[in-house]
Amino acid sequence: MSTTRFFKNSGIYALASFFQKTINFLLLPVYTLYLTPHDYGILNIVFSVSTFLSVMLLLSLQAAATRYHYDRSILGFDIKSIWGTIVILVLGITIVFALLFLFFGKYIFSGLIGNVPYKPYVVIGLIYTLLSPLYLLFQFYLQASQNAKKYGINLMTNFLINVCIIIVFLIYFHLKALGILYAYLITSALFFVYTIIIFFPKISFKFNKSIAIKSIKYSLPLLPHSLAGWSMSMLDRVFVNSYKGTSETGIYSVGAQMSSIVNTITTAVYQAYSPWFFQKLYEKENFQDLNNKIVLLICKVYFILGVLMSFIAEPIVKLITTSKFWDGWKFIPLLVWAYILSGIYFFLVAPLFIKNTKYIPIITLTASGINVLAFVTLIPIFGTYGAGIGTFLAFAVSNIMALLMTRKLERSLLINYGHIYLLFFISICVSFMVYFIKFNSWYINLIFRISIILIFTISILWNNKKDIKEGLNLMKLKIIKHKE
């Protein structure tokens, strides 16, 4: 994949995901109008359980499928056979889990859901999650095939259908949290059928033992990595619910949802970066210089986004939500910078996916352990702020460990981390000014915040003005060519 196509695919992934988050963001006024903080807390606990289950159902096999999709010589089989075997494995795992939950689900999840009723809320969440792995695999297949356009269309169609059903159930039928969960269930069922129709003709639906064994050996060491990723992105709500109750979880979740826009963007960039990284690595043409240049520019954009999100958090939350949820803005700066650390982590850990995947669980499990320890220690002391601090510390630890391991095992592929972390430190100091500098006049506050954002943006991109100018000229030439 060329560098141009990398940015194109990255843009498509980011645009599709950003569209999804933007609509969710625009729905916040509706949610906060029709749902209480308690209702919104219930939803986020069910979503946390659902995300955890999704990780378990896939067993990180999507990583093996993507890896062997690009380097089929390792297995000696064609793409159809590789994906067909992975699909059969995941369907088998799903059936096993479905039977397990049928008899023991209430006892398995009692520690995660706290005071949230298992029936009907968690049961509906489990059913729609069990229907989802096939569609998720199809999306991973499209990513591996570099078919970003189809991936984006699927994502947006799925989301729009889901939103339309939510609006009907929430506003017309007044079903509250239950209506939103029913909407997810119906959407999952529709796309389960859609995936069978579209995806199955593209694969060889035959089980190959050799592919299965090698895929499991590759993916299982990554499972703790995926579970730890879940714990660092969703477990905060579980602990807030446990210590502070469902209503406080709902308020915290408003801040978490706004912050997740950053997480969506960093994840979308990595979705495009990962195949580009492996392809350019195998081509070996000025790879490291190009990689450093791209990663630094991307990180600068992350830092600008972090400052922007931190400074607009309070007025936006107060504008789009009811007063019961206003305190949610206070958690946004912490969570935004935690997710930016997650974005940097992706670049640091990428070289370990070449032949050192066994070390990745060490990083993620350690960071996850720090995450849990921080929640247990900090939430009783600092209240809900402790959840944001714990999430930030966990991603900081994962960065440090990924840096040390990549430096030791794949030093030649290590990014220029010194420059990146210096800019990160400066950026986060600028962002946290929002907690300490406030004026009595709203318009002075507005002028101050806009000024800081503009000055910071110009300062951080000044050294890249040549690259930006070249990019704008290239876009201009393409537009002129298209018109001709």
Secondary structure, DSSP 8 states (H G I E B T S, - for coil): --HHHHHHHHHHHHHHHHHHHHHHHHHHHHHHHHS-HHHHHHHHHHHHHHHHHHHHHHTTHHHHHHHHHH-GGGTT--HHHHHHHHHHHHHHHHHHHHHHHHHHHHHHSHHHHTTS-IIIIIHHHHHHHHTSHHHHHHHHHHHHTT-HHHHHHHHHHHHHHHHHHHHIIIIIS--HHHHHHHHHHHHHHHHHHHHHHHHGGGS-----HHHHHHHHHHHGGGHHHHHHHHHHHHHHHHHHHHHH-HHHHHHHHHHHHHHHHHHHHHHHHHHHHHHHHHHHHHHTSSHHHHHHHHHHHHHHHHHHHHHHHHHHHHHHHHHHS-GGGGGGGGGHHHHHHHHHHHHHHHHHHTTHHHH-GGGHHHHHHHHHHHHHHHHHHHHHHHTTHHHHHHHHHHHHHHHHHHHHHHHHH-GGG---HHHHHHHHHHHHHHHTHHHH---SSHHHHHHHHHHHHHHHHHHHHGGGHHHHHHHHHHHHHHHHHHH-
